[in-house]
Amino acid sequence: METPAPSEVSHPAPVLAAASPVHLLRDDNRRVAGLVGLVTAALVLVVALPLLNVVGRPVSGTETAGAWYWVSDVELNLLGRYLSYALLALGLDLIWGYTGILSLCQALFFCFGGYCMGMYLSLQTGAEGVYESTLPDFMVWNRVTELPLFWQPFHSFWFTMAAIVIVPSLFAFIFGFLTFRSRVRGVYFAVLTQALAYSMWLLFNRNSMNLGGTNGLTNFKKIVPTLFGYSTTLRLSEPPVQRGLYVVTALCLVAAYLLCRWITRTRLGRVLTAIRDNENRVRFSGYNPANFKLFVFVVSAALAGVAGALYVPQTGIITPGKMSVAASIDMVIWIAVGGRGTLVGAVLGALIVNAGYSYFTTHFAAYWPYFLGLLFVAVVMLIPGGLIGLPPQIRSRLTRLRRRGQIE
């Protein structure tokens, strides 16, 4: 049998995988809808809610109630705390949701930023404290006669602003460098971070640390920002100051979301997702996963530090209880409830779970742990994609039922 010449062999025409106009249109519509949703949410958080706190306010000195649309000072302050938690959740979703690294010490980084801000606020309070001393009240109580050396730089506003980011980032860099270079990953990394959080919790509870011990830092009176040599005294008890802190928190949340969104949509983000799916394959492709994991670990720590610094002046206290292992586990639940690896789900989960915490601890305090446990189990068993993945899950289920009905 004669073999045909190579030129005579017929080859099938190559098929080009091109997206259909319908799919392209859908992608464009989703992109536009996402942009509109982001802009709308940012305007509501940054502009509308603070404006509603001003408009409709009851007249001072009278018994008149505020308008039905008025957002009270308490509500705005509470939402500001939730937004600081959402900022922390973004960093945790970046490292766990996208990179697959379960870190159980994010609460520690949150407290690093919070303690830096608390030390600054304590020094600004000065002689307005209970004991009318230039030393913080807890130092007077513990009979400390001189301000410790490591407290001295926190008289400076700008040093404090830098320390809020640098302290948690540097700590995360050192810890992450030692662990990621040793190829510690998976459950072993989670256990190490858990042990780290627990050991630091024990350390911060000691009065010899001169950080307030179990009572932490509290009784803040004012913040004195300095710009171009001019300083302004802002009383934390005044509603306009709390409103300003809320706006700053909302702006930081929007900026952090845009940063995380940019990271996840670039080539860097694709490498992070590849590390989550198959780290060995990434290593065999010529990349060093340790460098990428170290980078995202430091970024998440910096976001947690900023979140802690914004939380403290709005709450008025920071204690070692906020860095406990239980606190870090609660943060993981936020991500699971909202939707892991979505960013929007992290924000949604932080807001919903903390709002539920405030409601249940006010009306049904004894039942909150049971509700949280049931919520987490329900999400894992019924909606593994979290609340943000619930609509696609429902659409998929309806589509399958519709197709099954057509076949039958």
WOUR-V899424 format. One line per field, one symbol per residue. ss: DSSP state (H for helix, E for strand, C for the rest). phi: phi as a letter, one per 40 degrees, with the letter a starting at -180 (. if undefined). A space follows every 50 residues. Layout:
ss->???
phi->???
This chain:
ss->CCCCCHHHCCCCCCCCCCCCHHHHHHHHHHHHHHHHHHHHHHHHHHHHHH HHHHCCCCCCCCCCCCCCCCCCHHHHHHHHHHHHHHHHHHHHHHHHHHCC CCCCCHHHHHHHHHHHHHHHHHHHHHHHCCCCCCCCHHHHHCCCCCCCHH HHHHHCHHHHHHHHHHHHHHHHHHHHHHHHHCCCCCHHHHHHHHHHHHHH HHHHCCHHHCCCHHHCEECCCEEEEEECCEEEEEECCCHHHHHHHHHHHH HHHHHHHHHHHHHHHCHHHHHHHHHHHCHHHHHHCCCCHHHHHHHHHHHH HHHHHHHHHHHHHHHCEECHHHHCHHHHHHHHHHHHHHCCCCCHHHHHHH HHHHHHHHHHHHHCHHHHHHHHHHHHHHHHHHCCCCHHHHHHHHHHHHHH HHHHHHHC
phi->.ccccdccccbcccbccbccdcccccccccccccccccccccccccbccc cccccgccccgbccccccccccccccccccccccccccccccccccccbg bcbbbccccdcdcccccccccccccfcccccfbccddcccccgccbcdcc cdcccccccccccdccdcccccccccccccccfcagcccccccccccccc cccccccccfbggccgbagcbabbcbafgbbbcbccccdccccccccccc ccccccccccccccbccdcccccccccaccccccchcbddcccccccccc cccccccccccccccgaabcdcbccccccdcccdcccchcgbgccccccc ccccccccccccbbdcccdccccccccccccbbccgccccdccccccccc cccccccc
